[in-house]
Amino acid sequence: MMGRLFSYGLIIILVGVVPVLSYKTARRSDLRLIPRIDLYLSAAFSQWLLVVLAAAVVWFAGPGFRAIGFRSLSQDQFIIWTAGLSLGVLAALGMVITLERFGLWPEESDLVHLLIPETRREKLLAVCVVAPTAAFCEELLYRGYLHTQLLRWSNSVAAALILGSIAFGLAHAYQGVHGMTRAALLGALLAVPVIRTGSLWPSMAAHFLIDAVALAWLGSRFLARPTPS
């Protein structure tokens, strides 16, 4: 009974509390005054805190770490899924950036621009802390725990995929409507190898590569504004 309550509590946090906090964060006027590195460290701390909570729930209440995706797979599968996801998503991001520069795509929210690293130190921290934290923590929480629980309750892969992707999108409410939509689509793509292989490792690796390249290299392109004609 207690285990089920803990499971329900964690799911409520992921699908309800996190989106609300994300939305409220975007509305904080003082956020623009906080140093970017402090924002990075705060976000990383929050995500690891959620992972510790999730690990405790999985350990004491189930379904077990293997059940949520911590299982091995062949090297060939790992490379194919990781490379395919990373290259596909980064190509799509590059297309979005190009369209944005020419005014053919809605601009990112101010908060997204605020979080993009500019200095060498910020880029190093983004690649070494922000990207691996997001990759491990978000995949464990959303493609691992939440997807597994939704699949058990709905007995439908499609339902678990859609609902989990929506929850992941809502967790990025601070990025605005376009950012939430992009995150939901990314969440759906990252769920595919988990569904097909039962392993989180390709999704974690791809997530890391996508975030690292987007933050350290593509990020400056997001800041670019269309050149007046």
N, C-alpha and C positions, 0 to 999 in steps of 0.2 A: 504493500500500500504506500509506504513512504517513498519507495523507489519510483512509483508511478507519479507521485506528486512532484518529486524532483525533476522528472522528465518533462512533465507539463510546465513546470516553472521555467525550465531552460528554454523550451519552445516559445513560451510567452515572451521571454526576454528577446529572443531572436526575431520574432515576427511582430512584436508590439513595442517593446521598450526601446530597442536599438533604433528603429525608424523614427520614433518620436524624439529621441535625443539627437539624432542626426538632423532632423528638421529644425529643432530648437537651436542647434549649434550654428546653422546657417543664418539665423536671425540675430545672433549676438553681434552687436556693433563693435564691442571691444576686441573681438577676435582678430580684427585687422591690425591691432596694436601689439599682438603677441609675436615674438620672434618665430620665424618659420621652423627653426630647429626644435624649439620648445613644443610647437604643434606636432611635429613628427614624433617626438618622444612621448608626448601625451597619448597620441593615437596608438602607438605601439604598446604602451603600457595597458591601455584599455582592452586591446585585442588579446594580449596574453592573459589578462585577468579573466576574460571570458573563456579562453581555452583551458585555463586551470579549473574553472568551474565545470566546463563540459567534460574534462577528463575525469573529474571526481564523480560526476553523474554516470558516465559510461562505466567507470570502474565499479561503483557500488550498485547501480540500478540496471546496468546493461545498456545496449545489447552486446558490449564487448568491442575492443578496438579492431579486431579483424573484421567484424561485421560492418563497421563504418568505413572500411576501406584501407586499413593498414595491413595490406597483404602484398606479397611479392608478385611480380610478373616478369616475363622474359625481357631480356635486354632489347630485342628487336621491337617488341610491342611498346616498350617505354620510349625508345627513340622515335618511332613512327608517330605515336600519338603526341608526344611533346613537340616535335618539330612541326607537325601538321597544324596543331592548334596555334603555336607561337607565330609561325609565318603567316597563317591565314588572318589572325586577329591583327597583327602588326601591319599587314598590308591594308586591311580595312581602316585602321587608325590613320595610316598615311593618306588614304583617300579622303577621309574626313578632314584632316588638317589642310589638305590642298583646297578642298571645297570651301573651308572656313576662310582661308586666306583671300579667296576671290569673292567672299560675301555670298556664297551659294549654300552655306550651312550655318545654322544658328550658332552664335558665339557661346563659348563656355561661360559658366557663372563666374562672378568675381572671386568666389571662394576657391574655385578650381585653379584660377590663375594665381591666387595667393599661395597655394600649396605647391606649385611647381618650383623646383630648386633653381637657383640662379648662380650661386657661388660654387666653387669647386668643393668646398667642405659640405655644403648642402647636398650636392649631387652624390658625394661619397656616402653620406649618411642615408640618402634615399635608396641607394643601391644595396648598401650593407645592412641596413636596419629596416627601413620602411617596406621595401619590396619583399624580402624574405618573410617578414612578419605577416604581411597581408597574404602572401601565398600560403604559408602554413596554416595560419589561424583561420582565415576565411574559408579555405577548402575543408578543413576539419569541421568547422561549425556548420557550413551550409551544404556542401556537397557530401560531407561525411555524415554528421549526426542528423541534421534536419532532413536531408533527403531520405536517409534510412528510416527515420520515424514516420515521415509522410508516406513512404512506400508501404510500410507495415500497416498503417491505419487505412489507407485508401485501396491497397492491393492493386494499384494502377501506376505503372511507370510514367505514363503521360501526366497524370495528375500530380505525382510527386515532382516531376520535372518542372511543370508550369508553376505550381505553388511555391516551390523552393526558389525558382528564378525570380518570381515576383517579390518574395521576401528579401532576396539579395538586392534587388533593385531598390526597394524601399529603404534598405540600410544605407543607401547612398543618396538619401534625400537632400543632403547638403549640396549636392551637385546640380540640383534643379531637375526639371522634367526630362530634359535631354540626357543628363547624366544618369538618372535612374533608369531610363530606357536602355541606354548603352550597357549599364551594369547588369540589368536583367538578361539582355541578350548574351552578354559574356558569360553570365552564370549558367545559362542554358547550354552554351557550347562547352564549358568546362565540365558539365555534368555528363556529357556523352561518353568520355572514356571511363568514367566511374561506372556508368551503367553497363558498358560493353565489357570491361575487364574486371570490375569489382575492386579496383585499386585506385587510391587517391594520388599516387606518386606522379603519374603523367600530368594531372591537373595542377598539382602543386608546382612542378617544374615549369610548366607552361605559364602559369600565373606569375611566377617569379620573373621569368624572362620578359614577359609582356610589360609588367610594371617597371622593371629595371630599365628597359630600353625607352619606354614612354617617358619616364621621369628624367633620366639622364641625358637622353638625346632628342627625342621627339618633343619633349616638354617646351623647349624654347620656341618651337614652331607653333604651339598652342597660343603663345603670348603674342605672336605676330598679328598685326591688324591689316586688313586689306589696304593696299596702297591706293590713294585717291587718283582717279583718272584725270 
